[in-house]
Amino acid sequence: MGTRSAYLPHAPPRSGGWAKGYRYLRAAEAKGNKGGRRPAAAADKTDDVRTAYLEGRSIAALARDHRVSRGAIRTAVADLLPEHTAVVPGAPAPELPVVLDMPGKGADFLRAA
């Protein structure tokens, strides 16, 4: 047996990979498509999620029901969250419903109060 050559196969050179991707993104943007990842909560579910959130359901409960992350629910209701509402100087703060979504004796005590 002779010695083996030190030749190692390699990948073909990249032909403008970055520039190509950049061109595709610009073309998609020009057509009106926005880049990025699709939302985890589908558009048809978003209205249901927003309605349920306004009715007082917690973000954690909505995430469990729709089998998505809490972050996905927060994204769907981002403009409804208290820190994103417009503040008028001198106006009283809106009273938000409190939803207690936890099991146990402590929760029972707090619900009764």
All heavy atoms as an XYZ file, in Angstrom:
836
protein
N       0.829     -1.177      0.000
C       0.000      0.000      0.000
C       0.873      1.238      0.000
O       1.779      1.350      0.796
C      -0.863      0.022      1.235
C      -2.049     -0.839      1.154
S      -3.135     -0.093      2.330
C      -4.378     -1.187      2.389
N       0.522      2.144     -0.827
C       1.281      3.381     -0.897
C       0.685      4.425      0.034
O      -0.358      4.223      0.667
N       1.315      5.538      0.113
C       0.794      6.616      0.949
C      -0.376      7.289      0.249
O      -0.412      7.383     -0.976
C       1.887      7.651      1.235
O       2.339      8.169      0.007
C       2.994      7.048      2.046
N      -1.257      7.704      1.019
C      -2.470      8.314      0.471
C      -2.250      9.803      0.268
O      -1.561     10.451      1.048
C      -3.612      8.091      1.446
C      -4.927      8.363      0.836
C      -5.992      7.767      1.671
N      -7.244      8.025      0.972
C      -8.408      7.760      1.432
N      -8.514      7.219      2.610
N      -9.481      8.010      0.742
N      -2.833     10.334     -0.730
C      -2.686     11.752     -1.034
C      -3.335     12.590      0.058
O      -4.306     12.176      0.701
C      -3.340     12.053     -2.381
O      -3.501     13.430     -2.563
N      -2.841     13.772      0.270
C      -3.395     14.677      1.283
C      -4.571     15.469      0.729
O      -4.984     16.460      1.309
C      -2.305     15.622      1.778
N      -5.107     15.047     -0.407
C      -6.224     15.759     -1.019
C      -7.482     15.569     -0.185
O      -7.858     14.453      0.145
C      -6.460     15.245     -2.436
C      -7.720     15.801     -3.062
C      -7.749     17.080     -3.555
C      -8.873     15.046     -3.119
C      -8.897     17.589     -4.111
C     -10.024     15.546     -3.680
C     -10.027     16.825     -4.172
O     -11.171     17.341     -4.718
N      -8.104     16.642      0.186
C      -9.373     16.578      0.890
C     -10.428     17.271      0.046
O     -10.200     18.385     -0.436
C      -9.270     17.287      2.250
C      -8.319     16.655      3.248
C      -8.215     17.528      4.483
C      -8.797     15.280      3.623
N     -11.542     16.626     -0.164
C     -12.574     17.300     -0.948
C     -13.077     18.531     -0.213
O     -13.130     18.572      1.011
C     -13.677     16.253     -1.079
C     -13.418     15.269     -0.010
C     -11.958     15.333      0.321
N     -13.403     19.528     -0.937
C     -13.899     20.763     -0.331
C     -15.148     21.236     -1.061
O     -15.427     20.820     -2.183
C     -12.813     21.842     -0.364
C     -12.436     22.259     -1.745
N     -11.563     21.527     -2.507
C     -12.828     23.305     -2.493
C     -11.433     22.115     -3.685
N     -12.189     23.189     -3.703
N     -15.842     22.102     -0.403
C     -17.071     22.643     -0.984
C     -16.703     23.611     -2.101
O     -15.664     24.266     -2.053
C     -17.870     23.362      0.088
N     -17.546     23.711     -3.097
C     -17.266     24.679     -4.161
C     -17.297     26.097     -3.594
O     -17.949     26.351     -2.575
C     -18.400     24.455     -5.154
C     -19.444     23.735     -4.412
C     -18.769     23.003     -3.303
N     -16.585     27.010     -4.209
C     -16.566     28.374     -3.679
C     -17.954     28.985     -3.707
O     -18.759     28.707     -4.605
C     -15.608     29.109     -4.614
C     -15.520     28.269     -5.825
C     -15.828     26.867     -5.418
N     -18.215     29.807     -2.718
C     -19.520     30.472     -2.655
C     -19.558     31.571     -3.695
O     -18.636     32.355     -3.814
C     -19.741     31.061     -1.268
C     -19.846     29.987     -0.208
C     -19.984     30.568      1.142
N     -21.233     31.325      1.221
C     -21.641     31.933      2.305
N     -20.921     31.879      3.386
N     -22.768     32.597      2.323
N     -20.629     31.610     -4.424
C     -20.720     32.615     -5.476
C     -21.621     33.750     -5.010
O     -22.815     33.756     -5.261
C     -21.262     31.997     -6.760
O     -22.499     31.384     -6.495
N     -21.037     34.677     -4.287
C     -21.782     35.859     -3.866
C     -22.935     35.544     -2.941
O     -24.023     36.083     -3.100
N     -22.752     34.642     -1.988
C     -23.830     34.215     -1.108
C     -24.484     35.363     -0.368
O     -25.699     35.481     -0.323
N     -23.675     36.242      0.201
C     -24.221     37.356      0.968
C     -24.951     38.324      0.057
O     -26.072     38.744      0.337
C     -23.087     38.073      1.703
C     -23.572     39.230      2.501
C     -24.049     39.186      3.768
C     -23.652     40.583      2.097
N     -24.419     40.433      4.185
C     -24.185     41.325      3.161
C     -23.337     41.257      0.933
C     -24.403     42.683      3.108
C     -23.547     42.622      0.875
C     -24.078     43.314      1.956
N     -24.323     38.673     -1.056
C     -24.929     39.639     -1.981
C     -26.220     39.087     -2.578
O     -27.198     39.813     -2.754
C     -23.935     40.009     -3.078
N     -26.215     37.798     -2.862
C     -27.399     37.166     -3.439
C     -28.576     37.241     -2.468
O     -29.688     37.615     -2.840
C     -27.064     35.722     -3.764
C     -28.057     35.001     -4.617
C     -27.529     33.589     -4.842
C     -28.108     32.946     -6.046
N     -27.585     31.593     -6.245
N     -28.315     36.892     -1.201
C     -29.368     36.960     -0.190
C     -29.867     38.378      0.003
O     -31.064     38.617      0.174
N     -28.950     39.309     -0.030
C     -29.311     40.717      0.125
C     -30.216     41.160     -1.023
O     -31.205     41.846     -0.809
C     -28.040     41.564      0.174
C     -28.286     43.007      0.492
C     -28.540     43.409      1.794
C     -28.261     43.970     -0.506
C     -28.763     44.730      2.105
C     -28.482     45.292     -0.215
C     -28.729     45.675      1.091
O     -28.960     46.988      1.393
N     -29.879     40.741     -2.246
C     -30.721     41.097     -3.415
C     -32.121     40.507     -3.268
O     -33.112     41.161     -3.566
C     -30.062     40.612     -4.692
C     -28.885     41.449     -5.148
C     -28.507     41.150     -6.584
N     -28.250     39.734     -6.820
C     -27.054     39.162     -6.771
N     -25.999     39.885     -6.477
N     -26.912     37.881     -7.009
N     -32.206     39.248     -2.814
C     -33.521     38.619     -2.634
C     -34.351     39.356     -1.586
O     -35.552     39.545     -1.751
C     -33.380     37.152     -2.253
C     -32.999     36.255     -3.404
C     -31.946     35.368     -3.292
C     -33.696     36.304     -4.607
C     -31.593     34.544     -4.351
C     -33.353     35.486     -5.664
C     -32.297     34.611     -5.531
O     -31.965     33.814     -6.584
N     -33.709     39.753     -0.491
C     -34.431     40.495      0.543
C     -34.927     41.834      0.015
O     -36.049     42.246      0.293
C     -33.541     40.718      1.761
C     -33.364     39.518      2.671
C     -32.345     39.833      3.754
C     -34.685     39.120      3.297
N     -34.103     42.536     -0.735
C     -34.515     43.838     -1.303
C     -35.656     43.652     -2.295
O     -36.588     44.436     -2.334
C     -33.335     44.533     -1.999
C     -32.224     44.954     -1.098
C     -32.705     45.970     -0.059
N     -32.075     45.720      1.205
C     -32.616     45.156      2.282
N     -33.825     44.781      2.310
N     -31.972     44.963      3.382
N     -35.600     42.595     -3.117
C     -36.667     42.337     -4.085
C     -37.975     42.013     -3.365
O     -39.050     42.490     -3.752
C     -36.270     41.198     -5.013
N     -37.902     41.228     -2.307
C     -39.102     40.886     -1.537
C     -39.673     42.130     -0.879
O     -40.895     42.312     -0.831
C     -38.766     39.831     -0.485
N     -38.793     42.978     -0.369
C     -39.238     44.214      0.265
C     -39.937     45.122     -0.745
O     -40.939     45.757     -0.442
C     -38.016     44.914      0.853
C     -38.313     45.817      2.002
C     -37.027     46.320      2.618
O     -36.311     47.107      1.958
O     -36.735     45.913      3.749
N     -39.415     45.166     -1.972
C     -40.019     45.996     -3.014
C     -41.411     45.491     -3.389
O     -42.294     46.281     -3.747
C     -39.121     46.018     -4.248
N     -41.629     44.168     -3.293
C     -42.946     43.606     -3.587
C     -43.929     43.785     -2.439
O     -45.101     43.493     -2.567
C     -42.833     42.117     -3.887
C     -42.231     41.818     -5.232
C     -42.424     40.378     -5.673
C     -42.029     39.370     -4.652
N     -42.073     37.985     -5.127
N     -43.427     44.244     -1.289
C     -44.315     44.449     -0.154
C     -44.250     43.349      0.878
O     -44.959     43.393      1.885
N     -43.433     42.332      0.664
C     -43.256     41.270      1.649
C     -42.269     41.736      2.696
O     -41.293     42.391      2.379
C     -42.713     39.998      0.996
C     -43.653     39.449     -0.045
O     -44.844     39.703      0.003
N     -43.115     38.707     -0.992
N     -42.549     41.407      3.925
C     -41.562     41.759      4.943
C     -40.792     40.514      5.309
O     -41.318     39.418      5.307
C     -42.223     42.400      6.159
C     -43.057     41.495      7.010
C     -43.554     42.260      8.201
C     -44.008     41.277      9.264
N     -44.504     41.918     10.431
N     -39.547     40.686      5.602
C     -38.700     39.553      5.925
C     -38.927     39.100      7.347
O     -39.713     39.661      8.098
N     -38.232     38.071      7.728
C     -38.303     37.601      9.093
C     -39.124     36.339      9.233
O     -39.706     35.825      8.282
N     -39.157     35.891     10.459
C     -39.847     34.652     10.779
C     -41.351     34.890     10.848
O     -41.809     35.943     11.275
C     -39.320     34.181     12.126
C     -39.805     32.858     12.544
C     -39.118     32.468     13.830
N     -39.616     31.197     14.259
C     -39.176     30.562     15.310
N     -38.218     31.083     16.028
N     -39.675     29.410     15.656
N     -42.095     33.879     10.447
C     -43.545     33.976     10.545
C     -43.964     33.939     12.005
O     -43.325     33.283     12.817
C     -44.203     32.814      9.826
C     -44.064     32.882      8.343
C     -44.918     31.813      7.692
N     -44.744     31.868      6.264
C     -44.487     30.826      5.493
N     -44.390     29.635      6.048
N     -44.337     30.960      4.207
N     -45.064     34.629     12.351
C     -45.528     34.587     13.742
C     -45.971     33.171     14.129
O     -46.534     32.447     13.310
C     -46.709     35.548     13.770
C     -46.828     36.153     12.429
C     -45.860     35.494     11.518
N     -45.734     32.808     15.378
C     -46.129     31.479     15.855
C     -47.646     31.372     15.951
O     -48.215     30.326     15.677
C     -45.494     31.194     17.208
N     -48.304     32.454     16.349
C     -49.760     32.473     16.406
C     -50.263     32.886     15.030
O     -49.982     33.978     14.559
C     -50.241     33.451     17.464
N     -50.983     31.997     14.370
C     -51.466     32.265     13.020
C     -52.415     33.465     13.010
O     -53.018     33.811     14.028
C     -52.173     31.032     12.473
N     -52.527     34.086     11.846
C     -53.334     35.300     11.726
C     -54.800     35.050     12.097
O     -55.443     35.914     12.699
C     -53.238     35.836     10.302
N     -55.340     33.878     11.763
C     -56.740     33.604     12.101
C     -56.933     33.424     13.608
O     -58.001     33.698     14.142
C     -57.257     32.389     11.335
C     -56.437     31.135     11.578
O     -55.262     31.268     11.988
O     -56.959     30.039     11.353
N     -55.887     32.987     14.323
C     -55.985     32.829     15.770
C     -55.756     34.144     16.502
O     -56.156     34.299     17.649
C     -54.948     31.822     16.266
C     -55.212     30.393     15.883
C     -54.159     29.517     16.513
C     -54.323     28.070     16.104
N     -53.267     27.250     16.699
N     -55.080     35.085     15.851
C     -54.711     36.337     16.514
C     -55.939     37.092     17.003
O     -55.932     37.632     18.108
C     -53.886     37.218     15.559
O     -52.758     36.467     15.129
C     -53.409     38.468     16.240
N     -56.997     37.141     16.205
C     -58.210     37.843     16.634
C     -58.818     37.186     17.868
O     -59.262     37.876     18.788
C     -59.235     37.877     15.497
C     -58.787     38.758     14.345
O     -58.012     39.714     14.595
O     -59.197     38.492     13.204
N     -58.825     35.849     17.890
C     -59.346     35.137     19.060
C     -58.495     35.427     20.301
O     -59.024     35.637     21.390
C     -59.352     33.620     18.814
C     -60.253     33.232     17.661
O     -61.190     34.002     17.359
O     -60.018     32.168     17.066
N     -57.179     35.446     20.116
C     -56.266     35.699     21.231
C     -56.480     37.111     21.766
O     -56.563     37.326     22.975
C     -54.800     35.502     20.779
C     -53.825     36.035     21.805
C     -54.533     34.027     20.522
N     -56.582     38.081     20.866
C     -56.762     39.474     21.287
C     -58.092     39.661     22.018
O     -58.166     40.343     23.033
C     -56.676     40.402     20.080
C     -55.270     40.464     19.494
C     -55.236     41.212     18.183
N     -55.605     42.605     18.319
C     -54.756     43.582     18.627
N     -53.491     43.300     18.817
N     -55.166     44.826     18.729
N     -59.136     39.033     21.518
C     -60.444     39.131     22.166
C     -60.400     38.511     23.559
O     -60.896     39.098     24.522
C     -61.512     38.426     21.312
O     -61.513     39.012     20.010
C     -62.883     38.562     21.927
N     -59.803     37.330     23.659
C     -59.715     36.654     24.949
C     -58.861     37.460     25.927
O     -59.177     37.539     27.113
C     -59.125     35.259     24.774
N     -57.799     38.099     25.442
C     -56.956     38.920     26.319
C     -57.743     40.117     26.837
O     -57.649     40.464     28.017
C     -55.707     39.389     25.559
C     -54.799     40.258     26.389
C     -53.976     39.701     27.354
C     -54.783     41.632     26.238
C     -53.156     40.484     28.145
C     -53.969     42.431     27.016
C     -53.155     41.855     27.962
O     -52.354     42.644     28.732
N     -58.532     40.737     25.975
C     -59.346     41.877     26.405
C     -60.438     41.460     27.385
O     -60.883     42.266     28.198
C     -59.964     42.580     25.191
C     -58.973     43.372     24.335
C     -59.650     43.869     23.071
C     -58.388     44.528     25.133
N     -60.867     40.193     27.305
C     -61.882     39.685     28.239
C     -61.274     39.312     29.589
O     -61.999     38.960     30.510
C     -62.580     38.470     27.631
C     -63.483     38.827     26.459
C     -64.020     37.597     25.760
O     -63.595     36.466     26.090
O     -64.857     37.778     24.864
N     -59.920     39.361     29.682
C     -59.294     39.115     30.973
C     -58.504     37.837     31.090
O     -57.991     37.529     32.163
N     -58.388     37.048     30.021
C     -57.594     35.816     30.090
C     -56.124     36.169     30.237
O     -55.646     37.139     29.656
C     -57.770     34.986     28.816
C     -59.149     34.456     28.553
C     -59.536     33.271     29.421
N     -58.557     32.212     29.499
C     -58.418     31.232     28.626
N     -59.212     31.163     27.580
N     -57.505     30.306     28.799
N     -55.394     35.376     30.976
C     -53.973     35.639     31.182
C     -53.168     35.193     29.961
O     -53.604     34.338     29.179
C     -53.465     34.907     32.418
O     -53.417     33.525     32.177
N     -51.989     35.773     29.831
C     -51.115     35.433     28.713
C     -50.691     33.970     28.802
O     -50.661     33.254     27.795
C     -49.895     36.374     28.689
C     -50.354     37.771     28.269
C     -48.803     35.860     27.766
C     -49.285     38.826     28.285
N     -50.411     33.497     30.012
C     -49.991     32.102     30.197
C     -51.108     31.134     29.789
O     -50.856     30.126     29.125
C     -49.588     31.864     31.639
N     -52.334     31.447     30.168
C     -53.458     30.572     29.818
C     -53.683     30.556     28.309
O     -53.940     29.510     27.720
C     -54.719     31.031     30.537
N     -53.571     31.721     27.670
C     -53.736     31.780     26.216
C     -52.629     30.996     25.514
O     -52.886     30.307     24.524
C     -53.724     33.239     25.740
C     -54.956     34.052     26.127
C     -54.731     35.524     25.844
C     -56.176     33.549     25.376
N     -51.421     31.078     26.035
C     -50.310     30.344     25.431
C     -50.534     28.840     25.543
O     -50.274     28.093     24.591
C     -49.000     30.738     26.105
N     -51.031     28.396     26.691
C     -51.319     26.960     26.850
C     -52.428     26.519     25.911
O     -52.339     25.477     25.263
C     -51.722     26.660     28.294
C     -50.577     26.507     29.240
C     -51.038     25.905     30.555
N     -52.105     26.659     31.183
C     -51.923     27.683     32.013
N     -50.698     28.070     32.308
N     -52.939     28.312     32.550
N     -53.489     27.311     25.826
C     -54.632     26.935     24.986
C     -54.265     26.848     23.509
O     -54.752     25.979     22.792
C     -55.771     27.940     25.161
C     -56.377     27.895     26.547
O     -56.097     26.925     27.291
O     -57.128     28.829     26.893
N     -53.415     27.764     23.047
C     -53.069     27.817     21.623
C     -51.752     27.116     21.314
O     -51.305     27.112     20.165
C     -53.014     29.274     21.154
C     -54.356     29.925     21.174
N     -55.280     29.755     20.173
C     -54.966     30.716     22.095
C     -56.369     30.430     20.464
N     -56.212     31.015     21.629
N     -51.128     26.546     22.352
C     -49.894     25.776     22.211
C     -48.782     26.572     21.522
O     -48.135     26.112     20.585
C     -50.142     24.479     21.465
C     -51.053     23.563     22.233
C     -51.276     22.284     21.544
N     -52.192     21.484     22.361
C     -52.578     20.290     22.032
N     -52.150     19.725     20.937
N     -53.397     19.629     22.815
N     -48.608     27.799     22.002
C     -47.503     28.646     21.551
C     -46.818     29.216     22.790
O     -47.300     29.040     23.911
C     -47.989     29.798     20.631
C     -48.556     29.250     19.331
C     -49.004     30.670     21.322
N     -45.726     29.920     22.595
C     -45.008     30.488     23.729
C     -45.719     31.736     24.245
O     -46.518     32.355     23.537
C     -43.584     30.846     23.319
O     -43.594     31.931     22.420
N     -45.404     32.124     25.474
C     -45.960     33.358     26.030
C     -45.481     34.562     25.227
O     -46.205     35.532     25.051
C     -45.573     33.486     27.499
C     -46.246     32.452     28.381
C     -45.975     32.702     29.845
N     -44.574     32.875     30.159
C     -43.778     31.922     30.628
N     -44.255     30.712     30.836
N     -42.510     32.163     30.900
N     -44.266     34.473     24.712
C     -43.740     35.556     23.881
C     -44.553     35.750     22.611
O     -44.756     36.879     22.161
N     -45.031     34.655     22.029
C     -45.863     34.754     20.830
C     -47.186     35.446     21.155
O     -47.685     36.260     20.372
C     -46.126     33.370     20.245
N     -47.740     35.150     22.317
C     -48.989     35.810     22.727
C     -48.731     37.287     22.985
O     -49.507     38.150     22.570
C     -49.581     35.128     23.986
C     -49.907     33.666     23.689
C     -50.806     35.864     24.474
C     -50.959     33.435     22.636
N     -47.610     37.594     23.659
C     -47.289     39.007     23.904
C     -47.127     39.768     22.599
O     -47.516     40.922     22.504
C     -46.003     39.122     24.723
C     -46.220     38.895     26.173
C     -44.985     39.274     26.970
N     -44.988     38.529     28.202
C     -44.334     37.401     28.407
N     -43.573     36.897     27.470
N     -44.418     36.782     29.557
N     -46.546     39.137     21.591
C     -46.395     39.782     20.288
C     -47.760     40.043     19.667
O     -47.994     41.103     19.086
C     -45.547     38.892     19.351
O     -44.272     38.684     19.944
C     -45.385     39.534     17.992
N     -48.684     39.087     19.805
C     -50.017     39.231     19.206
C     -50.824     40.332     19.880
O     -51.663     40.974     19.242
C     -50.777     37.909     19.277
N     -50.582     40.571     21.163
C     -51.356     41.577     21.897
C     -50.488     42.766     22.303
O     -50.828     43.492     23.237
C     -52.047     40.957     23.141
C     -53.022     39.876     22.746
C     -51.035     40.437     24.130
N     -49.377     42.975     21.607
C     -48.386     43.978     22.012
C     -48.989     45.369     22.176
O     -48.685     46.078     23.137
C     -47.241     44.025     21.005
N     -49.860     45.774     21.264
C     -50.420     47.121     21.364
C     -51.487     47.236     22.444
O     -51.903     48.339     22.782
C     -50.973     47.569     20.012
C     -52.037     46.631     19.483
O     -51.955     45.421     19.760
O     -52.949     47.106     18.791
N     -51.909     46.116     23.008
C     -52.913     46.141     24.072
C     -52.283     46.113     25.461
O     -52.975     46.330     26.453
C     -53.853     44.935     23.937
C     -54.576     44.795     22.599
C     -55.364     43.494     22.581
C     -55.468     45.978     22.352
N     -50.992     45.830     25.534
C     -50.313     45.752     26.829
C     -50.248     47.126     27.478
O     -50.145     48.140     26.784
C     -48.908     45.180     26.656
C     -48.856     43.722     26.203
C     -47.430     43.320     25.887
C     -49.434     42.815     27.256
N     -50.300     47.190     28.806
C     -50.353     48.478     29.504
C     -49.174     49.393     29.202
O     -49.346     50.599     29.109
C     -50.353     48.098     30.982
C     -50.702     46.670     31.039
C     -50.384     46.066     29.714
N     -47.975     48.848     29.005
C     -46.824     49.719     28.776
C     -46.803     50.330     27.380
O     -45.994     51.189     27.088
C     -45.507     48.984     29.040
C     -45.272     47.795     28.145
C     -45.715     46.488     28.779
O     -46.413     46.492     29.795
O     -45.364     45.445     28.228
N     -47.730     49.924     26.507
C     -47.776     50.465     25.157
C     -48.964     51.386     24.924
O     -49.182     51.835     23.813
C     -47.815     49.332     24.129
C     -46.561     48.530     24.109
N     -45.377     49.015     23.611
C     -46.285     47.287     24.550
C     -44.438     48.103     23.731
N     -44.971     47.044     24.308
N     -49.743     51.648     25.928
C     -50.901     52.518     25.741
C     -50.479     53.974     25.843
O     -49.529     54.314     26.523
C     -51.999     52.228     26.792
O     -51.428     52.367     28.085
C     -52.552     50.827     26.634
N     -51.187     54.814     25.132
C     -50.871     56.242     25.143
C     -51.235     56.833     26.505
O     -52.279     56.524     27.079
C     -51.638     56.949     24.043
N     -50.378     57.692     27.000
C     -50.599     58.299     28.309
C     -50.932     59.769     28.111
O     -50.204     60.506     27.459
C     -49.348     58.166     29.197
C     -49.549     58.855     30.525
C     -48.989     56.708     29.389
N     -52.068     60.169     28.654
C     -52.469     61.572     28.628
C     -52.135     62.150     29.993
O     -52.562     61.620     31.014
C     -53.984     61.697     28.327
C     -54.414     63.144     28.342
C     -54.319     61.028     27.010
N     -51.356     63.242     30.035
C     -51.000     63.806     31.339
C     -52.242     64.219     32.132
O     -53.154     64.848     31.612
C     -50.162     65.037     30.984
C     -49.724     64.832     29.567
C     -50.754     63.964     28.930
N     -52.286     63.820     33.395
C     -53.390     64.180     34.271
C     -54.569     63.216     34.220
O     -55.487     63.305     35.028
N     -54.571     62.292     33.257
C     -55.676     61.337     33.151
C     -55.446     60.191     34.127
O     -54.310     59.758     34.343
C     -55.781     60.794     31.739
N     -56.506     59.673     34.758
C     -56.320     58.545     35.681
C     -55.904     57.290     34.919
O     -56.277     57.103     33.759
C     -57.702     58.372     36.318
C     -58.648     58.969     35.346
C     -57.904     60.074     34.644
N     -55.123     56.462     35.562
C     -54.674     55.217     34.943
C     -55.858     54.271     34.787
O     -56.710     54.174     35.681
C     -53.604     54.567     35.806
N     -55.951     53.577     33.658
C     -57.067     52.641     33.482
C     -56.928     51.464     34.436
O     -55.821     51.009     34.726
C     -56.928     52.182     32.032
C     -55.496     52.409     31.695
C     -55.050     53.575     32.522
N     -58.068     50.998     34.944
C     -58.047     49.853     35.842
C     -58.060     48.594     35.000
O     -58.960     48.371     34.198
C     -59.276     49.878     36.755
C     -58.903     49.971     38.207
C     -60.105     49.944     39.095
O     -60.587     48.839     39.389
O     -60.553     51.026     39.482
N     -57.040     47.784     35.171
C     -56.933     46.551     34.414
C     -57.446     45.394     35.246
O     -57.215     45.349     36.456
C     -55.477     46.293     34.024
C     -54.848     47.354     33.134
C     -53.367     47.070     32.956
C     -55.537     47.380     31.798
N     -58.137     44.450     34.618
C     -58.612     43.293     35.371
C     -57.425     42.426     35.798
O     -56.455     42.275     35.067
C     -59.493     42.547     34.369
C     -58.992     42.985     33.038
C     -58.496     44.395     33.217
N     -57.504     41.891     36.993
C     -56.462     41.019     37.502
C     -56.945     39.591     37.360
O     -58.025     39.236     37.845
C     -56.151     41.337     38.985
C     -55.120     40.361     39.532
C     -55.667     42.764     39.112
N     -56.165     38.781     36.690
C     -56.505     37.379     36.504
C     -55.500     36.555     37.278
O     -54.297     36.666     37.070
C     -56.462     37.002     35.008
C     -56.749     35.529     34.830
C     -57.456     37.835     34.229
N     -56.000     35.752     38.199
C     -55.143     34.902     39.004
C     -55.178     33.503     38.411
O     -56.201     32.823     38.469
C     -55.639     34.891     40.455
C     -54.728     34.250     41.466
C     -53.386     34.970     41.480
C     -55.351     34.306     42.830
N     -54.066     33.117     37.803
C     -54.010     31.845     37.099
C     -52.993     30.942     37.772
O     -51.913     30.687     37.266
C     -53.633     32.087     35.636
C     -53.752     30.835     34.797
O     -54.576     29.977     35.136
O     -53.013     30.720     33.815
N     -53.325     30.497     39.002
C     -52.436     29.599     39.729
C     -53.262     28.711     40.650
O     -54.304     29.112     41.133
C     -51.393     30.381     40.532
C     -51.966     31.325     41.570
S     -50.705     32.300     42.367
C     -50.640     31.524     43.954
N     -52.813     27.486     40.849
C     -53.552     26.582     41.735
C     -53.087     26.721     43.185
O     -52.066     27.328     43.462
C     -53.170     25.209     41.191
C     -51.788     25.412     40.669
C     -51.745     26.824     40.136
N     -53.851     26.179     44.086
C     -53.411     26.087     45.473
C     -54.238     26.887     46.452
O     -55.133     27.650     46.092
N     -53.917     26.691     47.737
C     -54.640     27.357     48.807
C     -54.407     28.862     48.798
O     -55.317     29.626     49.095
C     -54.220     26.791     50.165
C     -54.662     25.371     50.392
C     -54.242     24.896     51.761
C     -54.656     23.453     51.968
N     -54.243     22.958     53.279
N     -53.192     29.273     48.444
C     -52.897     30.710     48.391
C     -53.759     31.400     47.357
O     -54.276     32.490     47.594
N     -53.951     30.763     46.217
C     -54.790     31.346     45.174
C     -56.242     31.394     45.620
O     -56.943     32.372     45.359
C     -54.649     30.523     43.887
N     -56.706     30.352     46.306
C     -58.088     30.344     46.808
C     -58.292     31.493     47.787
O     -59.325     32.153     47.762
C     -58.407     29.004     47.483
C     -58.400     27.850     46.482
O     -58.550     28.119     45.269
O     -58.227     26.700     46.925
N     -57.306     31.732     48.635
C     -57.401     32.816     49.603
C     -57.471     34.168     48.892
O     -58.292     35.041     49.225
C     -56.196     32.788     50.552
C     -56.124     33.965     51.473
C     -56.961     34.033     52.571
C     -55.253     35.009     51.226
C     -56.915     35.134     53.426
C     -55.188     36.100     52.068
C     -56.032     36.166     53.176
N     -56.626     34.350     47.885
C     -56.609     35.619     47.154
C     -57.875     35.832     46.331
O     -58.340     36.947     46.180
C     -55.376     35.691     46.253
C     -54.048     35.797     47.000
C     -52.888     35.666     46.024
C     -53.956     37.101     47.764
N     -58.440     34.759     45.810
C     -59.691     34.884     45.045
C     -60.845     35.301     45.953
O     -61.741     36.027     45.568
C     -60.036     33.561     44.372
C     -59.273     33.323     43.109
C     -59.832     32.128     42.340
N     -58.842     31.650     41.409
C     -58.086     30.585     41.566
N     -58.247     29.827     42.635
N     -57.200     30.244     40.681
N     -60.833     34.798     47.187
C     -61.923     35.098     48.129
C     -61.822     36.546     48.610
O     -62.834     37.141     48.985
C     -61.866     34.146     49.318
N     -60.653     37.131     48.589
C     -60.455     38.495     49.111
C     -60.963     39.552     48.159
O     -61.296     39.437     47.087
C     -58.973     38.739     49.372
